[in-house]
Amino acid sequence: IGTEPLWGGSGAFSIRAMAATQLAEIPESLLQAHLASEPDLAGLMVRALKFQSLCHQERLMGLALRSPRARLAATILYLVEQMGEVCPIGQHRFLRLAQDELAAASILSRQRVNRELRLLRRGRILHVAPSLVCVVNRQALRAQALGAPAPAPQPMASCRFLHPTDPLDCGVTPVTKRPSPTSRREAS
């Protein structure tokens, strides 16, 4: 999104939104005056920031103790639960994220994310396309997040949603349309 000074200081931070986000800018003097006049609001804000920080620290510590594949699998599961979309042709969920965004979220290099995604795709756990990751087998991905051995390679699956010209081969039973009563009458 951009780089802004942090609350009037000389430091700067960079923000990248992973979902639809709206930022509001409040002048520091107005915020301080409002917090001074509303001590309950100030306490609530401090508790919310503390809780958010603790959750983030706990997640990062948990990721640091895992193997790269488990770290990536746990990150994908977390992001799918938080902001995943339902596949329009199946019951799977997918993310619209580039590999560099996944790498930043899972604290890995983009090259390592690429290798691990390829391995998870070969195990028919994920479908991967540019800026899209579709979770085909959530249980197997959860097992990978818990440190299961690498999945055995299987014939590569394809996905008509990610690659419209491919056959539907992601474990989804295709929905077939029944002929309408008017089309049956026309055929006879």
Contact map, one row per residue, 1 for C-alpha under 8 A:
11100000000001111000000000000000000000000000000000000000000000000000000000000000000000000000000000000000000000000000000000000000000000000000000000000000000000000000000000000000000000000000
11110000000001110000000000000000000000000000000000000000000000000000000000000000000000000000000000000000000000000000000000000000000000000000000000000000000000000000000000000000000000000000
11111000000111100000000000000000000000000000000000000000000000000000000000000000000000000000000000000000000000000000000000000000000000000000000000000000000000000000000000000000000000000000
01111100000111000000000000000000000000000000000000000000000000000000000000000000000000000000000000000000000000000000000000000000000000000000000000000000000000000000000000000000000000000000
00111111111110000000000000000000000000000000000000000000000000000000000000000000000000000000000000000000000000000000000000000000000000000000000000000000000000000000000000000000000000000000
00011111111110000000000000000000000000000000000000000000000000000000000000000000000000000000000000000000000000000000000000000000000000000000000000000000000000000000000000000000000000000000
00001111100000000000000000010000000000000000000000000000000000000000000000000000000000000000000000000000000000000000000000000000000000000000000000000000000000000000000000000000000000000000
00001111110000000000000000010000000000000000000000000000000000000000000000000000000000000000000000000000000000000000000000000000000000000000000000000000000000000000000000000000000000000000
00001111111100000000000000000000000000000000000000000000000000000000000000000000000000000000000000000000000000000000000000000000000000000000000000000000000000000000000000000000000000000000
00001101111100000000000000000000000000000000000000000000000000000000000000000000000000000000000000000000000000000000000000000000000000000000000000000000000000000000000000000000000000000000
00001100111110000000000000000000000000000000000000000000000000000000000000000000000000000000000000000000000000000000000000000000000000000000000000000000000000000000000000000000000000000000
00111100111111000000000000000000000000000000000000000000000000000000000000000000000000000000000000000000000000000000000000000000000000000000000000000000000000000000000000000000000000000000
00111100001111100000000000000000000000000000000000000000000000000000000000000000000000000000000000000000000000000000000000000000000000000000000000000000000000000000000000000000000000000000
11110000000111110000000000000000000000000000000000000000000000000000000000000000000000000000000000000000000000000000000000000000000000000000000000000000000000000000000000000000000000000000
11100000000011111000000000000000000000000000000000000000000000000000000000000000000000000000000000000000000000000000000000000000000000000000000000000000000000000000000000000000000000000000
11000000000001111100000000000000000000000000000000000000000000000000000000000000000000000000000000000000000000000000000000000000000000000000000000000000000000000000000000000000000000000000
10000000000000111111100000000000000000000000000000000000000000000000000000000000000000000000000000000000000000000000000000000000000000000000000000000000000000000000000000000000000000000000
00000000000000011111000000000000000000000000000000000000000000000000000000000000000000000000000010000000000000000000000000000000000000000000000000000000000000000000000000000000000000000000
00000000000000001111100000000000000000000000000000000000000000000000000000000000001000000000000000000000000000000000000000000000000000000000000000000000000000000000000000000000000000000000
00000000000000001111110000000000000000000000000000000000000000000000000000000000000000000000000000000000000000000000000000000000000000000000000000000000000000000000000000000000000000000000
00000000000000001011111000000000000000000000000000000000000000000000000000000000000000000000000000000000000000000000000000000000000000000000000000000000000000000000000000000000000000000000
00000000000000000001111100000000000000000000000000000000000000000000000000000000000000000000000000000000000000000000000000000000000000000000000000000000000000000000000000000000000000000000
00000000000000000000111110000000000000000000000000000000000000000000000000000000000000000000000000000000000000000000000000000000000000000000000000000000000000000000000000000000000000000000
00000000000000000000011111000000000000000000000000000000000000000000000000000000000000000000000000000000000000000000000000000000000000000000000000000000000000000000000000000000000000000000
00000000000000000000001111100000000000000000000000000000000000000000000000000000000000000000000000000000000000000000000000000000000000000000000000000000000000000000000000000000000000000000
00000000000000000000000111110110000000000000000000000000000000000000000000000000000000000000000000000000000000000000000000000000000000000000000000000000000000000000000000000000000000000000
00000000000000000000000011111110000000000000000000000000000000000000000000000000000000000000000000000000000000000000000000000000000000000000000000000000000000000000000000000000000000000000
00000011000000000000000001111111000000000000000000000000000000000000000000000000000000000000000000000000000000000000000000000000000000000000000000000000000000000000000000000000000000000000
00000000000000000000000000111111100000000000000000000000000000000000000000000000000000000000000000000000000000000000000000000000000000000000000000000000000000000000000000000000000000000000
00000000000000000000000001111111110000000000000000000000000000000000000000000000000000000000000000000000000000000000000000000000000000000000000000000000000000000000000000000000000000000000
00000000000000000000000001111111111000000000000000000000000000000000000000000000000000000000000000000000000000000000000000000000000000000000000000000000000000000000000000000000000000000000
00000000000000000000000000011111111100000000000000000000000000000000000000000000000000000000000000000000000000000000000000000000000000000000000000000000000000000000000000000000000000000000
00000000000000000000000000001111111110000000000000000000000000000000000000000000000000000000000000000000000000000000000000000000000000000000000000000000000000000000000000000000000000000000
00000000000000000000000000000111111111000000000000000000000000000000000000000000000000000000000000000000000000000000000000000000000000000000000000000000000000000000000000000000000000000000
00000000000000000000000000000011111111101100000000000000000000000000000000000000000000000000000000000000000000000000000000000000000000000000000000000000000000000000000000000000000000000000
00000000000000000000000000000001111111100100000000000000000000000000000000000000000000000000000000000000000000000000000000000000000000000000000000000000000000000000000000000000000000000000
00000000000000000000000000000000111111100000000000000000000000000000000000000000000000000000000000000000000000000000000000000000000000000000000000000000000000000000000000000000000000000000
00000000000000000000000000000000011111111100000000000000000000000000000000000000000000000000000000000000000000000000000000000000000000000000000000000000000000000000000000000000000000000000
00000000000000000000000000000000001111111110000000000000000000000000000000000000000000000000000000000000000000000000000000000000000000000000000000000000000000000000000000000000000000000000
00000000000000000000000000000000000001111111000000000000000000000000000000000000000000000000000000000000000000000000000000000000000000000000000000000000000000000000000000000000000000000000
00000000000000000000000000000000001001111111100000000000000000000000000000000000000000000000000000000000000000000000000000000000000000000000000000000000000000000000000000000000000000000000
00000000000000000000000000000000001101111111110000000000000000000000000000000000000000000000000000000000000000000000000000000000000000000000000000000000000000000000000000000000000000000000
00000000000000000000000000000000000000111111111000000000000000000000000000000000000000000000000000000000000000000000000000000000000000000000000000000000000000000000000000000000000000000000
00000000000000000000000000000000000000011111111100000000000000000000000000000000000000000000000000000000000000000000000000000000000000000000000000000000000000000000000000000000000000000000
00000000000000000000000000000000000000001111111110000000000000000000000000000000000000000000000000000000000000000000000000000000000000000000000000000000000000000000000000000000000000000000
00000000000000000000000000000000000000000111111111000000000000000000000000000000000000000000000000000000000000000000000000000000000000000000000000000000000000000000000000000000000000000000
00000000000000000000000000000000000000000011111111100000000000000000000000000000000000000000000000000000000000000000000000000000000000000000000000000000000000000000000000000000000000000000
00000000000000000000000000000000000000000001111111110000000000000000000000000000000000000000000000000000000000000000000000000000000000000000000000000000000000000000000000000000000000000000
00000000000000000000000000000000000000000000111111111000000000000000000000000000000000000000000000000000000000000000000000000000000000000000000000000000000000000000000000000000000000000000
00000000000000000000000000000000000000000000011111111100000000000000000000000000000000000000000000000000000000000000000000000000000000000000000000000000000000000000000000000000000000000000
00000000000000000000000000000000000000000000001111111110000000000000000000000000000000000000000000000000000000000000000000000000000000000000000000000000000000000000000000000000000000000000
00000000000000000000000000000000000000000000000111111111000000000000000000000000000000000000000000000000000000000000000000000000000000000000000000000000000000000000000000000000000000000000
00000000000000000000000000000000000000000000000011111111100000000000000000000000000000000000000000000000000000000000000000000000000000000000000000000000000000000000000000000000000000000000
00000000000000000000000000000000000000000000000001111111110000000000000000000000000000000000000000000000000000000000000000000000000000000000000000000000000000000000000000000000000000000000
00000000000000000000000000000000000000000000000000111111111000000000000000000000000000000000000000000000000000000000000000000000000000000000000000000000000000000000000000000000000000000000
00000000000000000000000000000000000000000000000000011111111100000000000000000000000000000000000000000000000000000000000000000000000000000000000000000000000000000000000000000000000000000000
00000000000000000000000000000000000000000000000000001111111110000000000000000000000000000000000000000000000000000000000000000000000000000000000000000000000000000000000000000000000000000000
00000000000000000000000000000000000000000000000000000111111111000000000000000000000000000000000000000000000000000000000000000000000000000000000000000000000000000000000000000000000000000000
00000000000000000000000000000000000000000000000000000011111111100000000000000000000000000000000000000000000000000000000000000000000000000000000000000000000000000000000000000000000000000000
00000000000000000000000000000000000000000000000000000001111111110000000000000000000000000000000000000000000000000000000000000000000000000000000000000000000000000000000000000000000000000000
00000000000000000000000000000000000000000000000000000000111111111000000000000000000000000000000000000000000000000000000000000000000000000000000000000000000000000000000000000000000000000000
00000000000000000000000000000000000000000000000000000000011111111100000000000000000000000000000000000000000000000000000000000000000000000000000000000000000000000000000000000000000000000000
00000000000000000000000000000000000000000000000000000000001111111100001001000000000000000000000000000000010000000000000000000000000000000000000000000000000000000000000000000000000000000000
00000000000000000000000000000000000000000000000000000000000111111100001000000000000000000000000000000000000000000000000000000000000000000000000000000000000000000000000000000000000000000000
00000000000000000000000000000000000000000000000000000000000011111110000000000000000000000000000000000000000000000000000000000000000000000000000000000000000000000000000000000000000000000000
00000000000000000000000000000000000000000000000000000000000001111111111000000000000000000000000000000000000000000000000000000000000000000000000000100000000000000000000000000000000000000000
00000000000000000000000000000000000000000000000000000000000000001111111000000000000000000000000000000000000000000000000000000000000000000000000000100000000000000000000000000000000000000000
00000000000000000000000000000000000000000000000000000000000000000111111100000000000000000000000000000000000100010001000000000000000000000000000000000000000000000000000000000000000000000000
00000000000000000000000000000000000000000000000000000000000000000111111110000000000000000000000000000000000000000001000000000000000000000000000110100000000000000000000000000000000000000000
00000000000000000000000000000000000000000000000000000000000000000111111111000000000000000000000000000000000000000000000000000000000000000000000111100000000000000000000000000000000000000000
00000000000000000000000000000000000000000000000000000000000000110111111111100000000000000000000000000000010000000000000000000000000000000000000010000000000000000000000000000000000000000000
00000000000000000000000000000000000000000000000000000000000000000001111111110000000000000000000000000110010000001001000000000000000000000000000010000000000000000000000000000000000000000000
00000000000000000000000000000000000000000000000000000000000000000000111111111000000000000000000000000000000000000000000000000000000000000000110110000000000000000000000000000000000000000000
00000000000000000000000000000000000000000000000000000000000000100000011111111100000000000000000000000000000000000000000000000000000000000000110111000000000000000000000000000000000000000000
00000000000000000000000000000000000000000000000000000000000000000000001111111110000000000000000000000100110000000000000000000000000000000000000000000000000000000000000000000000000000000000
00000000000000000000000000000000000000000000000000000000000000000000000111111111000000000000000000000100000000000000000000000000000000000000000000000000000000000000000000000000000000000000
00000000000000000000000000000000000000000000000000000000000000000000000011111111100000000000000000000000000000000000000000000000000000000100110000000000000000000000000000000000000000000000
00000000000000000000000000000000000000000000000000000000000000000000000001111111110000000000000000000000000000000000000000000000000000000000000000000000000000000000000000000000000000000000
00000000000000000000000000000000000000000000000000000000000000000000000000111111111100000000001000000000000000000000000000000000000000000000000000000000000000000000000000000000000000000000
00000000000000000000000000000000000000000000000000000000000000000000000000011111111110000000111000000000000000000000000000000000000000000000000000000000000000000000000000000000000000000000
00000000000000000000000000000000000000000000000000000000000000000000000000001111111100000000000000000000000000000000000000000000000000000000000000000000000000000000000000000000000000000000
00000000000000000000000000000000000000000000000000000000000000000000000000000111111100000000000000000000000000000000000000000000000000000000000000000000000000000000000000000000000000000000
00000000000000000010000000000000000000000000000000000000000000000000000000000011111110000000001000000000000000000000000000000000000000000000000000000000000000000000000000000000000000000000
00000000000000000000000000000000000000000000000000000000000000000000000000000011111111000000111100000000000000000000000000000000000000000000000000000000000000000000000000000000000000000000
00000000000000000000000000000000000000000000000000000000000000000000000000000001001111100000111000000000000000000000000000000000000000000000000000000000000000000000000000000000000000000000
00000000000000000000000000000000000000000000000000000000000000000000000000000000000111110111110000000000000000000000000000000000000000000000000000000000000000000000000000000000000000000000
00000000000000000000000000000000000000000000000000000000000000000000000000000000000011111111110000000000000000000000000000000000000001000000000000000000000000001000000000000000000000000000
00000000000000000000000000000000000000000000000000000000000000000000000000000000000001111110000000000000000000000000000000000000000000000000000000000000000000001000000000000000000000000000
00000000000000000000000000000000000000000000000000000000000000000000000000000000000000111110000000000000000000000000000000000000000000000000000000000000000000001000000000010100000000000000
00000000000000000000000000000000000000000000000000000000000000000000000000000000000001111111000000000000000000000000000000000000000000000000000000000000000000000000000000011100000000000000
00000000000000000000000000000000000000000000000000000000000000000000000000000000000001111111100000000000000000000000000000000000000000000000000000000000000000000000000000010000000000000000
00000000000000000000000000000000000000000000000000000000000000000000000000000000000001100111110000000000000000000000000000000000000001110000000000000000000000000000000000000000000000000000
00000000000000000000000000000000000000000000000000000000000000000000000000000001000111100011111000000000000000000000000000000000000001110000000000000000000000000000000000000000000000000000
00000000000000000000000000000000000000000000000000000000000000000000000000000001000111100001111100000000000000000000000000000000000111100000000000000000000000000000000000000000000000000000
00000000000000000000000000000000000000000000000000000000000000000000000000000011001110000000111110000000000000000000000000000000001111000000000000000000000000000000000000000000000000000000
00000000000000000000000000000000000000000000000000000000000000000000000000000000000100000000011111000000000000000000000000000000001110000000000000000000000000000000000000000000000000000000
00000000000000000100000000000000000000000000000000000000000000000000000000000000000000000000001111101100000000000000000000000000001110000000000000000000000000000000000000000000000000000000
00000000000000000000000000000000000000000000000000000000000000000000000000000000000000000000000111111100000000000000000000000000011100000000000000000000000000000000000000000000000000000000
00000000000000000000000000000000000000000000000000000000000000000000000000000000000000000000000011111110000001001100000000000000001000000000000000000000000000000000000000000000000000000000
00000000000000000000000000000000000000000000000000000000000000000000000000000000000000000000000001111111000011000000000000000000000000000000000000000000000000000000000000000000000000000000
00000000000000000000000000000000000000000000000000000000000000000000000000000000000000000000000011111111100000000000000000000000000000000000000000000000000000000000000000000000000000000000
00000000000000000000000000000000000000000000000000000000000000000000000100110000000000000000000011111111110001001000000000000000000000000000000000000000000000000000000000000000000000000000
00000000000000000000000000000000000000000000000000000000000000000000000100000000000000000000000000111111111111001000000000000000000000000000000000000000000000000000000000000000000000000000
00000000000000000000000000000000000000000000000000000000000000000000000000000000000000000000000000011111111110000000000000000000000000000000000000000000000000000000000000000000000000000000
00000000000000000000000000000000000000000000000000000000000000000000000000100000000000000000000000001111111100000000000000000000000000000000000000000000000000000000000000000000000000000000
00000000000000000000000000000000000000000000000000000000000000100000001100100000000000000000000000000111111100000000000000000000000000000000000000000000000000000000000000000000000000000000
00000000000000000000000000000000000000000000000000000000000000000000000000000000000000000000000000000011111110000000000000000000000000000000000000000000000000000000000000000000000000000000
00000000000000000000000000000000000000000000000000000000000000000001000000000000000000000000000000000011111111011000000000000000000000000000000000000000000000000000000000000000000000000000
00000000000000000000000000000000000000000000000000000000000000000000000000000000000000000000000000010011001111111000000000000000000000000000000000000000000000000000000000000000000000000000
00000000000000000000000000000000000000000000000000000000000000000000000000000000000000000000000000110110000111111100000000000000000000000000000000000000000000000000000000000000000000000000
00000000000000000000000000000000000000000000000000000000000000000000000000000000000000000000000000000000000011111110000000000000000000000000000000000000000000000000000000000000000000000000
00000000000000000000000000000000000000000000000000000000000000000001000000000000000000000000000000000000000111111111000000000000000000000000000000000000000000000000000000000000000000000000
00000000000000000000000000000000000000000000000000000000000000000000000100000000000000000000000000100110000111111111100000000000000000000000000000000000000000000000000000000000000000000000
00000000000000000000000000000000000000000000000000000000000000000000000000000000000000000000000000100000000001111111110000000000000000000000000000000000000000000000000000000000000000000000
00000000000000000000000000000000000000000000000000000000000000000000000000000000000000000000000000000000000000111111111000000000000000000000000000000000000000000000000000000000000000000000
00000000000000000000000000000000000000000000000000000000000000000001100100000000000000000000000000000000000000011111111100000000000000000000000000000000000000000000000000000000000000000000
00000000000000000000000000000000000000000000000000000000000000000000000000000000000000000000000000000000000000001111111110000101000000000000000000000000000000000000000000000000000000000000
00000000000000000000000000000000000000000000000000000000000000000000000000000000000000000000000000000000000000000111111111000001000000000000000000000000000000000000000000000000000000000000
00000000000000000000000000000000000000000000000000000000000000000000000000000000000000000000000000000000000000000011111111100000000000000000000000000110100000000000000000000000000000000000
00000000000000000000000000000000000000000000000000000000000000000000000000000000000000000000000000000000000000000001111111111100000000000000000000000010000000000000000000000000000000000000
00000000000000000000000000000000000000000000000000000000000000000000000000000000000000000000000000000000000000000000111111111111000000000000000000000000000110000000000000000000000000000000
00000000000000000000000000000000000000000000000000000000000000000000000000000000000000000000000000000000000000000000011111111000000000000000000000000011111110000000000000000000000000000000
00000000000000000000000000000000000000000000000000000000000000000000000000000000000000000000000000000000000000000000001111111100000000000000000000000011110100000000000000000000000000000000
00000000000000000000000000000000000000000000000000000000000000000000000000000000000000000000000000000000000000000000000111111110000000011000000000000000111110000000000000000000000000000000
00000000000000000000000000000000000000000000000000000000000000000000000000000000000000000000000000000000000000000000000111111110000000111101100000000000000000000000000000000000000000000000
00000000000000000000000000000000000000000000000000000000000000000000000000000000000000000000000000000000000000000000100110111111000011111000000000000000000000000000000000000000000000000000
00000000000000000000000000000000000000000000000000000000000000000000000000000000000000000000000000000000000000000000000010011111100011110000000000000000000011100100000000000000000000000000
00000000000000000000000000000000000000000000000000000000000000000000000000000000000000000000000000000000000000000000110010000111110111000000000000000000000000000100000000000000000000000000
00000000000000000000000000000000000000000000000000000000000000000000000000000000000000000000000000000000000000000000000000000011111110000000000000000000000000000110000000000000000000000000
00000000000000000000000000000000000000000000000000000000000000000000000000000000000000000000000001000000000000000000000000000001111100000000000000000000000000000000000000000000000000000000
00000000000000000000000000000000000000000000000000000000000000000000000000000000000000000000001111100000000000000000000000000000111110000000000000000000000000000000000000000000000000000000
00000000000000000000000000000000000000000000000000000000000000000000000000000000000000000000011111000000000000000000000000000001111111000000000000000000000000000100000000000000000000000000
00000000000000000000000000000000000000000000000000000000000000000000000000000000000000000000011110000000000000000000000000000111101111100000000000000000000000000000000000000000000000000000
00000000000000000000000000000000000000000000000000000000000000000000000000000000000000100001111000000000000000000000000000000111000111110000000000000000000000000000000000000000000000000000
00000000000000000000000000000000000000000000000000000000000000000000000000000000000000000001110000000000000000000000000000001110000011111100100000000000000000000000000000000000000000000000
00000000000000000000000000000000000000000000000000000000000000000000000000000000000000000001100000000000000000000000000000011110000001111100000000000000000000000000000001100000000000000000
00000000000000000000000000000000000000000000000000000000000000000000000000000000000000000000000000000000000000000000000000011100000000111111100000000000000000000000000000000000000000000000
00000000000000000000000000000000000000000000000000000000000000000000000000001000000000000000000000000000000000000000000000001000000000111111110000000000000000000000000000000000000000000000
00000000000000000000000000000000000000000000000000000000000000000000000000000000000000000000000000000000000000000000000000000000000000001111111000000000000000000000000000000000000000000000
00000000000000000000000000000000000000000000000000000000000000000000000000000000000000000000000000000000000000000000000000001000000000001111111100000000000000000000000000000000000000000000
00000000000000000000000000000000000000000000000000000000000000000000000011001000000000000000000000000000000000000000000000001000000000101111111110000000000000000000000000000000000000000000
00000000000000000000000000000000000000000000000000000000000000000000000011001000000000000000000000000000000000000000000000000000000000000111111111000000000000000000000000000000000000000000
00000000000000000000000000000000000000000000000000000000000000000000000000000000000000000000000000000000000000000000000000000000000000000011111111110000000000000000000000000000000000000000
00000000000000000000000000000000000000000000000000000000000000000000110011000000000000000000000000000000000000000000000000000000000000000001111111111100000000000000000000000000000000000000
00000000000000000000000000000000000000000000000000000000000000000000111111000000000000000000000000000000000000000000000000000000000000000000111111110000000000000000000000000000000000000000
00000000000000000000000000000000000000000000000000000000000000000000010001000000000000000000000000000000000000000000000000000000000000000000011111110000000000000000000000000000000000000000
00000000000000000000000000000000000000000000000000000000000000000110110000000000000000000000000000000000000000000000000000000000000000000000001111111000000000000000000000000000000000000000
00000000000000000000000000000000000000000000000000000000000000000000000000000000000000000000000000000000000000000000000000000000000000000000001111111100000000000000000000000000000000000000
00000000000000000000000000000000000000000000000000000000000000000000000000000000000000000000000000000000000000000000000000000000000000000000000100111110000000000000000000000000000000000000
00000000000000000000000000000000000000000000000000000000000000000000000000000000000000000000000000000000000000000000001000000000000000000000000100011111000000000000000000000000000000000000
00000000000000000000000000000000000000000000000000000000000000000000000000000000000000000000000000000000000000000000001101100000000000000000000000001111100000000000000000000000000000000000
00000000000000000000000000000000000000000000000000000000000000000000000000000000000000000000000000000000000000000000000001100000000000000000000000000111110000000000000000000000000000000000
00000000000000000000000000000000000000000000000000000000000000000000000000000000000000000000000000000000000000000000001001110000000000000000000000000011111000000000000000000000000000000000
00000000000000000000000000000000000000000000000000000000000000000000000000000000000000000000000000000000000000000000000001110000000000000000000000000001111100000000000000000000000000000000
00000000000000000000000000000000000000000000000000000000000000000000000000000000000000000000000000000000000000000000000001010000000000000000000000000000111110000000000000000000000000000000
00000000000000000000000000000000000000000000000000000000000000000000000000000000000000000000000000000000000000000000000011110000000000000000000000000000011111000000000000000000000000000000
00000000000000000000000000000000000000000000000000000000000000000000000000000000000000000000000000000000000000000000000011010010000000000000000000000000001111100000000011000000000000000000
00000000000000000000000000000000000000000000000000000000000000000000000000000000000000000000000000000000000000000000000000000010000000000000000000000000000111110010011111000000000000000000
00000000000000000000000000000000000000000000000000000000000000000000000000000000000000000000000000000000000000000000000000000010000000000000000000000000000011111111011111000000000000000000
00000000000000000000000000000000000000000000000000000000000000000000000000000000000000000000000000000000000000000000000000000000000000000000000000000000000001111111111110000000000000000000
00000000000000000000000000000000000000000000000000000000000000000000000000000000000000111000000000000000000000000000000000000000000000000000000000000000000000111111000000000000000000000000
00000000000000000000000000000000000000000000000000000000000000000000000000000000000000000000000000000000000000000000000000000011100100000000000000000000000000111111000000000000000000000000
00000000000000000000000000000000000000000000000000000000000000000000000000000000000000000000000000000000000000000000000000000000100000000000000000000000000001111111110000000000000000000000
00000000000000000000000000000000000000000000000000000000000000000000000000000000000000000000000000000000000000000000000000000000000000000000000000000000000000111111110000000000000000000000
00000000000000000000000000000000000000000000000000000000000000000000000000000000000000000000000000000000000000000000000000000000000000000000000000000000000000010011111000000000000000000000
00000000000000000000000000000000000000000000000000000000000000000000000000000000000000000000000000000000000000000000000000000000000000000000000000000000000001110011111100000000000000000000
00000000000000000000000000000000000000000000000000000000000000000000000000000000000000000000000000000000000000000000000000000000000000000000000000000000000001110000111110000000000000000000
00000000000000000000000000000000000000000000000000000000000000000000000000000000000000000000000000000000000000000000000000000000000000000000000000000000000001110000011111010100000000000000
00000000000000000000000000000000000000000000000000000000000000000000000000000000000000000000000000000000000000000000000000000000000000000000000000000000000011110000001111110000000000000000
00000000000000000000000000000000000000000000000000000000000000000000000000000000000000000000000000000000000000000000000000000000000000010000000000000000000011100000000111110000000000000000
00000000000000000000000000000000000000000000000000000000000000000000000000000000000000000000000000000000000000000000000000000000000000010000000000000000000000000000000011111000000000000000
00000000000000000000000000000000000000000000000000000000000000000000000000000000000000001110000000000000000000000000000000000000000000000000000000000000000000000000000111111100000000000000
00000000000000000000000000000000000000000000000000000000000000000000000000000000000000000100000000000000000000000000000000000000000000000000000000000000000000000000000000111110000000000000
00000000000000000000000000000000000000000000000000000000000000000000000000000000000000001100000000000000000000000000000000000000000000000000000000000000000000000000000100011111000000000000
00000000000000000000000000000000000000000000000000000000000000000000000000000000000000000000000000000000000000000000000000000000000000000000000000000000000000000000000000001111100000000000
00000000000000000000000000000000000000000000000000000000000000000000000000000000000000000000000000000000000000000000000000000000000000000000000000000000000000000000000000000111110000000000
00000000000000000000000000000000000000000000000000000000000000000000000000000000000000000000000000000000000000000000000000000000000000000000000000000000000000000000000000000011111000000000
00000000000000000000000000000000000000000000000000000000000000000000000000000000000000000000000000000000000000000000000000000000000000000000000000000000000000000000000000000001111100000000
00000000000000000000000000000000000000000000000000000000000000000000000000000000000000000000000000000000000000000000000000000000000000000000000000000000000000000000000000000000111110110000
00000000000000000000000000000000000000000000000000000000000000000000000000000000000000000000000000000000000000000000000000000000000000000000000000000000000000000000000000000000011111110000
00000000000000000000000000000000000000000000000000000000000000000000000000000000000000000000000000000000000000000000000000000000000000000000000000000000000000000000000000000000001111111000
00000000000000000000000000000000000000000000000000000000000000000000000000000000000000000000000000000000000000000000000000000000000000000000000000000000000000000000000000000000000111111100
00000000000000000000000000000000000000000000000000000000000000000000000000000000000000000000000000000000000000000000000000000000000000000000000000000000000000000000000000000000001111111110
00000000000000000000000000000000000000000000000000000000000000000000000000000000000000000000000000000000000000000000000000000000000000000000000000000000000000000000000000000000001111111111
00000000000000000000000000000000000000000000000000000000000000000000000000000000000000000000000000000000000000000000000000000000000000000000000000000000000000000000000000000000000011111111
00000000000000000000000000000000000000000000000000000000000000000000000000000000000000000000000000000000000000000000000000000000000000000000000000000000000000000000000000000000000001111111
00000000000000000000000000000000000000000000000000000000000000000000000000000000000000000000000000000000000000000000000000000000000000000000000000000000000000000000000000000000000000111111
00000000000000000000000000000000000000000000000000000000000000000000000000000000000000000000000000000000000000000000000000000000000000000000000000000000000000000000000000000000000000011111
